[in-house]
């Protein structure tokens, strides 16, 4: 670093003026790649404007916002000005800018983005008042207004709404996220209220069909959720995968949020497109408190199987969550549900495959079986059933044979009886004829 670097760093305008008049080169970068103008502009001191002004006035090399070099990370000088929050310095630099545009970093973000996220309302006002500055989106499609919402920069939001009255408050980035999505995800209640008051769409959908409520539920921001619901957010909406806000709350292990959503009408047994319930989502993460709220306070069904046949117990055993396994079994979870695929694994199989010895032991103590054991039992049952079938078949055949024999005996006896009656009838007829002939001869 040169003497000019140090003078700029310590904000000594009289020293800067003297050094520049004696031909000190203001364009020489130090080991960090910064020229004296960087250091002067980065100062938080109010009097830094005098040092910056001195450098700009005394040197023709600084006729634009950006200095001849950049700092590591691709951030240009103007971005550092914005980060510093020194509105007068920003104004001075903008007035010296002859390019008519302001540069952006490698992410497409401009100084306006960085000033907005830092809640430098005065600096943002200076930017927006300059004709060369527009709220252009970065490479992700996010505007400075969205950055401000994501950081809870309410003062900046009010400033931008005032200076740009035609701003699209519901503008979406390349993923469909709006300023309200950003504020809800980050948990800024006052920002959410402000955006809703200014006309933000409460149920705007991103590309995954997530509303701001989904973002808040995922992160467990209870006050945001209450604010959105008060603003008429619909709690029963589902995303592209059929997940409800309750699924996302359970995936995050947010028990209090889960309870809040169920109090607002979401069923604890709602299933997504894969057939998974919020309980299964909570079991996957081993979130005991969340599972207890679903099971004990809202009567969630622990035996619902997803489309692959897995239950909440499968997931708890798979990940070795002993407390979750105990809770499920104490809540009447059936220990031997089998998958619907070729393997037909039970929860115990998952515990065995994961080498979770404590879970395995507990499951065995509570009647759990592996698929191999179930197959052995089934095979023995089939064998016993087959033997019983063979005996029953032989008995049936013998019974039928005896019945046929009895019928033949009855038929033969009936035939003999009929033959005997016929003979007796013939004998009576013969005797009657003989008696009639004898009487005729006697006359």
C-alpha positions as CSV (number, residue, x, y, z in Angstrom):
1,X,0.0,0.0,0.0
2,X,1.1,3.5,-0.8
3,X,0.9,6.6,1.3
4,X,-2.2,7.5,-0.7
5,X,-3.9,4.2,0.3
6,X,-3.3,4.9,4.0
7,X,-4.4,8.5,3.7
8,X,-7.6,7.3,2.1
9,X,-8.1,4.5,4.6
10,X,-7.8,6.8,7.6
11,X,-9.9,9.5,5.9
12,X,-7.4,12.3,5.6
13,X,-8.6,14.5,2.7
14,X,-5.8,17.1,3.2
15,X,-3.2,14.4,3.0
16,X,-4.9,12.9,-0.1
17,X,-5.0,16.4,-1.7
18,X,-1.3,16.9,-1.0
19,X,-0.2,13.4,-2.3
20,X,-2.2,13.7,-5.5
21,X,-0.8,17.2,-6.2
22,X,2.6,15.6,-5.9
23,X,1.7,13.0,-8.6
24,X,0.8,10.1,-6.3
25,X,-0.8,7.5,-8.6
26,X,-4.4,6.8,-7.5
27,X,-4.8,3.9,-9.8
28,X,-2.2,1.6,-8.2
29,X,-4.0,-1.4,-6.5
30,X,-2.7,-2.8,-3.2
31,X,-2.3,-6.5,-2.4
32,X,-6.1,-6.8,-2.1
33,X,-6.6,-5.2,-5.5
34,X,-8.0,-2.0,-4.0
35,X,-7.1,1.5,-5.1
36,X,-7.3,4.4,-2.7
37,X,-10.8,5.3,-3.9
38,X,-12.0,1.9,-2.6
39,X,-10.7,2.6,0.9
40,X,-12.1,6.1,1.0
41,X,-15.5,5.1,-0.2
42,X,-15.7,2.2,2.2
43,X,-15.4,4.3,5.3
44,X,-18.3,4.6,7.6
45,X,-17.3,8.1,8.7
46,X,-19.5,11.0,7.6
47,X,-16.5,13.0,6.6
48,X,-15.4,10.3,4.1
49,X,-17.3,12.2,1.5
50,X,-14.7,14.9,1.5
51,X,-11.9,12.3,0.9
52,X,-13.9,10.7,-2.0
53,X,-14.7,14.1,-3.4
54,X,-11.1,15.1,-3.2
55,X,-10.0,12.0,-5.1
56,X,-12.6,12.4,-7.8
57,X,-12.0,16.1,-8.3
58,X,-8.3,15.9,-8.4
59,X,-8.0,12.9,-10.7
60,X,-9.4,12.5,-14.2
61,X,-9.0,8.7,-13.9
62,X,-12.1,8.3,-11.7
63,X,-14.7,9.6,-14.1
64,X,-17.1,6.7,-13.6
65,X,-18.7,4.8,-10.8
66,X,-16.3,1.9,-10.9
67,X,-12.6,2.2,-10.3
68,X,-10.2,0.6,-12.7
69,X,-10.0,-2.5,-10.6
70,X,-12.4,-4.8,-8.7
71,X,-12.2,-6.4,-5.3
72,X,-12.2,-10.1,-4.8
73,X,-15.5,-11.8,-5.5
74,X,-16.3,-9.6,-8.4
75,X,-17.8,-6.8,-6.4
76,X,-17.1,-3.4,-8.0
77,X,-16.4,-0.2,-6.3
78,X,-20.0,1.0,-6.6
79,X,-21.2,-2.1,-4.8
80,X,-18.9,-1.2,-1.9
81,X,-20.3,2.3,-1.9
82,X,-23.8,0.8,-1.6
83,X,-22.8,-1.6,1.2
84,X,-21.2,1.3,3.1
85,X,-24.6,3.0,3.3
86,X,-23.0,6.4,2.6
87,X,-25.7,8.0,0.5
88,X,-23.8,11.2,-0.2
89,X,-20.8,9.2,-1.5
90,X,-23.1,7.2,-3.7
91,X,-24.7,10.4,-5.0
92,X,-21.2,11.8,-5.7
93,X,-20.2,8.7,-7.6
94,X,-23.4,8.7,-9.6
95,X,-22.9,12.3,-10.6
96,X,-19.4,11.5,-11.8
97,X,-20.6,8.5,-13.8
98,X,-20.4,9.2,-17.5
99,X,-21.3,5.7,-18.8
100,X,-25.0,6.0,-18.3
101,X,-25.2,2.5,-16.7
102,X,-24.2,0.9,-13.5
103,X,-22.3,-2.4,-13.5
104,X,-23.4,-5.7,-11.9
105,X,-21.4,-8.5,-10.2
106,X,-21.0,-12.1,-11.3
107,X,-24.6,-12.8,-10.1
108,X,-26.1,-10.0,-12.0
109,X,-26.7,-8.0,-8.8
110,X,-26.3,-4.2,-8.9
111,X,-25.4,-1.8,-6.1
112,X,-29.2,-1.2,-5.7
113,X,-29.6,-4.9,-4.7
114,X,-27.0,-4.6,-2.0
115,X,-28.3,-1.3,-0.7
116,X,-31.8,-2.7,-0.6
117,X,-30.9,-5.8,1.4
118,X,-28.9,-3.7,3.9
119,X,-32.0,-1.5,4.4
120,X,-30.1,1.6,3.3
121,X,-33.2,3.5,2.4
122,X,-31.5,6.8,1.8
123,X,-28.9,5.2,-0.4
124,X,-31.6,3.4,-2.4
125,X,-33.5,6.6,-2.7
126,X,-30.3,8.2,-4.2
127,X,-30.0,5.3,-6.7
128,X,-33.6,5.4,-7.8
129,X,-33.5,9.2,-8.3
130,X,-30.7,8.8,-10.8
131,X,-31.7,8.1,-14.4
132,X,-29.0,5.5,-15.0
133,X,-30.4,3.2,-12.2
134,X,-33.3,0.8,-12.7
135,X,-34.4,-2.1,-10.5
136,X,-33.2,-4.7,-13.0
137,X,-33.4,-8.4,-11.9
138,X,-30.3,-10.4,-11.2
139,X,-29.4,-13.7,-13.0
140,X,-32.0,-15.5,-10.8
141,X,-34.7,-13.0,-11.8
142,X,-34.7,-11.3,-8.4
143,X,-35.1,-7.6,-8.2
144,X,-33.7,-5.3,-5.5
145,X,-37.3,-5.1,-4.2
146,X,-37.3,-8.9,-3.6
147,X,-33.9,-8.7,-2.0
148,X,-35.2,-6.1,0.4
149,X,-38.2,-8.3,1.2
150,X,-36.0,-11.3,1.9
151,X,-33.9,-9.3,4.4
152,X,-36.9,-7.5,6.1
153,X,-35.7,-4.1,4.8
154,X,-39.1,-2.4,5.4
155,X,-37.7,1.2,5.1
156,X,-36.3,0.3,1.7
157,X,-39.6,-1.3,0.6
158,X,-41.5,1.9,1.6
159,X,-38.9,4.0,-0.2
160,X,-39.1,2.0,-3.4
161,X,-42.9,1.9,-3.4
162,X,-42.9,5.7,-3.0
163,X,-40.3,6.5,-5.6
164,X,-41.6,3.8,-8.1
165,X,-45.3,3.8,-7.6
166,X,-45.8,1.5,-10.6
167,X,-43.6,-1.2,-9.2
168,X,-45.0,-4.7,-9.6
169,X,-45.2,-6.0,-6.0
170,X,-46.1,-9.5,-7.3
171,X,-43.3,-9.8,-9.8
172,X,-41.8,-13.3,-9.7
173,X,-38.2,-14.5,-10.2
174,X,-37.3,-17.4,-12.5
175,X,-38.5,-19.9,-10.0
176,X,-41.9,-18.1,-9.5
177,X,-41.0,-16.7,-6.1
178,X,-42.3,-13.2,-5.2
179,X,-41.3,-10.7,-2.6
180,X,-43.9,-12.2,-0.3
181,X,-42.3,-15.7,-0.7
182,X,-38.9,-14.2,0.2
183,X,-40.3,-12.4,3.3
184,X,-42.2,-15.5,4.5
185,X,-39.2,-17.8,4.1
186,X,-37.0,-15.4,6.1
187,X,-39.6,-14.9,8.8
188,X,-40.0,-11.1,8.6
189,X,-43.5,-10.5,10.0
190,X,-43.5,-6.7,9.6
191,X,-42.5,-7.1,6.0
192,X,-45.2,-9.7,5.3
193,X,-47.8,-7.3,6.8
194,X,-46.4,-4.4,4.7
195,X,-46.6,-6.4,1.5
196,X,-50.1,-7.7,2.2
197,X,-51.2,-4.2,2.9
198,X,-49.8,-3.0,-0.4
199,X,-51.6,-5.7,-2.4
200,X,-49.3,-8.7,-2.5
201,X,-51.1,-11.9,-3.6
202,X,-51.2,-14.1,-0.5
203,X,-51.5,-17.4,-2.4
204,X,-49.2,-16.7,-5.3
205,X,-47.6,-19.9,-6.6
206,X,-44.0,-20.6,-7.6
207,X,-43.0,-23.2,-10.1
208,X,-43.4,-25.9,-7.5
209,X,-46.9,-24.6,-6.6
210,X,-45.6,-23.4,-3.2
211,X,-47.4,-20.5,-1.7
212,X,-45.7,-18.1,0.8
213,X,-47.5,-20.2,3.5
214,X,-45.5,-23.3,2.4
215,X,-42.2,-21.4,2.8
216,X,-43.2,-20.2,6.3
217,X,-44.3,-23.7,7.4
218,X,-41.1,-25.3,6.2
219,X,-39.1,-22.9,8.3
220,X,-41.4,-23.0,11.3
221,X,-42.3,-19.2,11.3
222,X,-45.5,-19.4,13.4
223,X,-46.2,-15.6,13.4
224,X,-45.8,-15.5,9.7
225,X,-48.3,-18.3,9.3
226,X,-50.8,-16.6,11.5
227,X,-50.3,-13.4,9.5
228,X,-50.8,-15.2,6.2
229,X,-53.9,-17.1,7.4
230,X,-55.3,-13.8,8.7
231,X,-54.7,-12.5,5.2
232,X,-56.9,-15.3,3.8
233,X,-54.2,-17.7,2.9
234,X,-55.7,-21.1,2.0
235,X,-54.2,-23.9,4.1
236,X,-55.5,-26.8,2.0
237,X,-53.5,-26.1,-1.1
238,X,-51.1,-28.8,-2.4
239,X,-47.9,-28.5,-4.4
240,X,-46.8,-30.5,-7.5
241,X,-46.0,-33.5,-5.3
242,X,-49.3,-33.4,-3.4
243,X,-47.7,-32.1,-0.3
244,X,-49.7,-29.8,1.9
245,X,-48.3,-27.2,4.2
246,X,-48.7,-29.7,7.0
247,X,-46.3,-32.1,5.2
248,X,-43.7,-29.4,5.0
249,X,-44.2,-28.4,8.7
250,X,-43.7,-32.1,9.6
251,X,-40.6,-32.4,7.5
252,X,-39.2,-29.5,9.4
253,X,-40.2,-31.0,12.7
254,X,-42.2,-27.9,13.6
255,X,-44.7,-29.3,16.1
256,X,-46.3,-26.0,17.0
257,X,-46.9,-25.2,13.3
258,X,-48.4,-28.6,12.8
259,X,-50.8,-28.1,15.6
260,X,-51.7,-24.6,14.2
261,X,-52.4,-26.0,10.7
262,X,-54.6,-28.8,12.0
263,X,-56.5,-26.3,14.1
264,X,-57.2,-24.6,10.8
265,X,-58.7,-27.7,9.3
266,X,-55.9,-29.8,7.7
267,X,-56.4,-33.5,8.4
268,X,-53.6,-35.2,10.2
269,X,-53.9,-38.2,7.8
270,X,-53.8,-36.2,4.5
271,X,-51.7,-38.1,1.9
272,X,-49.5,-36.7,-0.9
273,X,-49.2,-38.3,-4.3
274,X,-46.8,-41.0,-3.0
275,X,-49.4,-41.8,-0.3
276,X,-47.2,-40.4,2.5
277,X,-48.8,-38.7,5.6
278,X,-47.4,-35.9,7.7
279,X,-46.7,-38.5,10.4
280,X,-44.4,-40.4,8.0
281,X,-42.7,-37.1,7.2
282,X,-42.0,-36.5,10.9
283,X,-41.0,-40.1,11.5
284,X,-38.4,-39.8,8.7
285,X,-36.7,-37.1,10.6
286,X,-37.3,-38.6,14.0
287,X,-39.1,-35.5,15.3
288,X,-40.7,-36.9,18.4
289,X,-42.5,-33.8,19.6
290,X,-44.1,-33.4,16.1
291,X,-45.0,-37.1,16.0
292,X,-46.6,-36.8,19.5
293,X,-48.7,-33.9,18.4
294,X,-50.0,-35.8,15.4
295,X,-50.6,-39.1,17.3
296,X,-51.6,-38.1,20.8
297,X,-53.4,-34.8,20.2
298,X,-54.8,-35.3,16.7
299,X,-55.3,-39.1,16.4
300,X,-53.2,-39.6,13.4
301,X,-53.3,-43.1,12.1
302,X,-49.9,-44.8,12.5
303,X,-50.8,-47.7,10.2
304,X,-51.4,-45.8,6.9
305,X,-49.2,-47.3,4.2
306,X,-47.9,-45.2,1.3
307,X,-48.1,-46.5,-2.3
308,X,-45.0,-48.6,-1.6
309,X,-46.4,-50.1,1.5
310,X,-44.2,-48.3,4.0
311,X,-45.5,-46.9,7.3
312,X,-44.2,-44.4,9.7
313,X,-42.6,-47.3,11.6
314,X,-40.6,-48.3,8.5
315,X,-39.0,-44.8,8.4
316,X,-38.3,-44.7,12.1
317,X,-36.7,-48.2,12.0
318,X,-34.7,-47.3,8.8
319,X,-33.1,-44.4,10.5
320,X,-32.6,-46.0,13.9
321,X,-34.9,-43.6,15.9
322,X,-35.6,-45.7,19.0
323,X,-37.8,-43.1,20.8
324,X,-39.9,-42.7,17.6
325,X,-40.3,-46.5,17.4
326,X,-41.4,-46.7,21.0
327,X,-43.9,-43.9,20.5
328,X,-45.4,-45.5,17.4
329,X,-45.7,-49.0,19.0
330,X,-47.3,-47.4,22.1
331,X,-49.8,-45.7,19.7
332,X,-50.9,-49.1,18.3
333,X,-48.7,-49.2,15.2
334,X,-48.8,-52.7,13.7
335,X,-45.2,-53.9,13.7
336,X,-45.4,-56.2,10.6
337,X,-46.7,-54.2,7.7
338,X,-44.9,-55.4,4.5
339,X,-43.9,-53.3,1.5
340,X,-45.7,-53.8,-1.7
341,X,-42.6,-54.4,-3.8
342,X,-40.7,-57.6,-4.5
343,X,-38.7,-57.5,-1.2
344,X,-41.7,-57.1,1.0
345,X,-39.6,-55.7,3.8
346,X,-41.1,-55.1,7.2
347,X,-40.0,-52.4,9.7
348,X,-37.8,-55.0,11.4
349,X,-36.0,-55.7,8.1
350,X,-35.2,-52.0,7.9
351,X,-33.8,-52.0,11.4
352,X,-31.7,-55.1,10.6
353,X,-30.4,-53.6,7.3
354,X,-29.4,-50.4,9.1
355,X,-27.7,-52.4,11.9
356,X,-29.7,-50.6,14.5
357,X,-29.3,-53.1,17.3
358,X,-31.4,-51.3,20.0
359,X,-34.3,-50.7,17.6
360,X,-34.1,-54.4,16.5
361,X,-34.2,-55.7,20.0
362,X,-37.1,-53.5,21.0
363,X,-39.0,-54.5,17.9
364,X,-38.4,-58.2,18.5
365,X,-39.7,-57.7,22.1
366,X,-42.9,-56.3,20.7
367,X,-43.8,-59.0,18.2
368,X,-42.0,-57.8,15.1
369,X,-41.1,-60.2,12.4
370,X,-38.8,-60.1,9.4
371,X,-40.0,-61.0,6.0
372,X,-38.0,-64.2,6.2
373,X,-39.8,-65.2,9.4
374,X,-43.2,-64.3,8.0
375,X,-42.4,-66.4,4.9
376,X,-41.4,-69.4,7.1
377,X,-44.7,-69.0,9.1
378,X,-46.6,-68.8,5.9
379,X,-44.9,-71.8,4.5
380,X,-45.7,-73.9,7.6
381,X,-49.3,-72.7,7.5
382,X,-49.6,-73.7,3.9
383,X,-48.1,-77.1,4.6
384,X,-50.5,-77.6,7.5
385,X,-53.4,-76.4,5.4
386,X,-52.4,-78.8,2.6
387,X,-52.3,-81.7,5.0
388,X,-55.6,-80.8,6.4
389,X,-57.0,-80.4,2.9
390,X,-55.7,-83.9,2.0
391,X,-57.4,-85.5,5.1
392,X,-60.6,-83.6,4.4
393,X,-60.5,-84.6,0.8
394,X,-60.1,-88.3,1.7
395,X,-62.8,-88.1,4.2
396,X,-65.1,-86.5,1.8
397,X,-64.4,-89.1,-0.9
398,X,-65.0,-91.9,1.6
399,X,-68.2,-90.3,2.8
400,X,-69.4,-89.9,-0.7
401,X,-68.6,-93.6,-1.4
402,X,-70.4,-94.7,1.7
403,X,-73.4,-92.6,0.7
404,X,-73.4,-94.1,-2.7
405,X,-73.1,-97.6,-1.3
406,X,-76.0,-96.9,1.1
407,X,-78.1,-95.6,-1.7
408,X,-77.4,-98.7,-3.8
409,X,-78.4,-100.9,-0.8
410,X,-81.6,-99.0,-0.4
411,X,-82.4,-99.2,-4.1
412,X,-81.7,-103.0,-4.1
413,X,-84.0,-103.5,-1.1
414,X,-86.7,-101.5,-2.7
415,X,-86.4,-103.5,-5.9
416,X,-86.6,-106.8,-3.9
417,X,-89.7,-105.5,-2.1
418,X,-91.4,-104.5,-5.3
419,X,-90.5,-107.9,-6.8
420,X,-92.0,-109.7,-3.7
421,X,-95.2,-107.7,-4.0
422,X,-95.4,-108.5,-7.7
423,X,-95.1,-112.2,-7.0
424,X,-97.6,-112.2,-4.2
425,X,-100.0,-110.4,-6.6
426,X,-99.5,-113.0,-9.3
427,X,-100.0,-115.8,-6.8
428,X,-103.3,-114.2,-5.6
429,X,-104.5,-113.9,-9.2
430,X,-103.5,-117.5,-9.9
431,X,-105.4,-118.7,-6.8
432,X,-108.4,-116.7,-7.8
433,X,-108.5,-118.3,-11.3
434,X,-108.1,-121.8,-9.9
435,X,-110.9,-121.2,-7.4
436,X,-113.1,-119.9,-10.2
437,X,-112.5,-123.0,-12.4
438,X,-113.2,-125.3,-9.5
439,X,-116.5,-123.7,-8.9
440,X,-117.5,-124.0,-12.6
441,X,-116.7,-127.7,-12.6
442,X,-118.7,-128.2,-9.5
443,X,-121.9,-126.9,-11.2
